[in-house]
Amino acid sequence: MKSKVMGRSPKDGAIMTVKLLDLPITAEEYLENAVALENECFPHCKPMPGAERLVKHLHSHNIPFCVATGSKTWLYKVKTTNKEDLFNLFSHYVCSDDPELKHGKPDPDIFQLAASRFASKPSSPDNILVLEDAPNGVQAARAANMNVVMVPDPRIDPSLCTHASLCLKSLNEFDPELWGLPPFND
């Protein structure tokens, strides 16, 4: 169920969750409860293992990178609370409530919009590498003709991870040289 909901808009995720679990509440009530928990928990979450190292490495080599998330802007800000030093290294972010975004993941729109906002436009979608944790995000990146490295939640069925260009257990396993990027110096 988690893999079906991950990467979708909060509203679509809530509707699916209530339906799949046959919950005795509305999607709106589910979202209200989820928002309270998100506001309480997300500011205290740590980045994925290897994420900080990778972000600082890309930034130090002037490699443009951004966030393209199924989260709405307010939730993105909650998730990045207490991690501003890290997220300020990203060139920009695109959230699911962006006024220019027509369709969320698994459609390719969010990655196409994010790519269009780089100061130096990529020459081709296949020059873009997407890092994803959700099957819906992998599907969106592939639909955008972009390469995608997946680092899935270990609870996701492995059969849902087969469409990524590469699947890793952790960002600690990420090898930038495989993608034509400078090697880690440590």
Secondary structure, 3 states (H helix, E strand, C coil): CHHHHCCCCHHHHHHHHHHHHCCCCCHHHHHHHHHHHHHHHHHHCCCCCCHHHHHHHHHHCCCCCCEECCCCHHHHHHHCCCCHHHHCCCCCEECCCCCCCCCCCCCCHHHHHHHHCCCCCCCCHHHCEEEECCHHHHHHHHHCCCEEEECCCCCCCHHHHCCCCEECCCHHHCCHHHHCCCCCCC
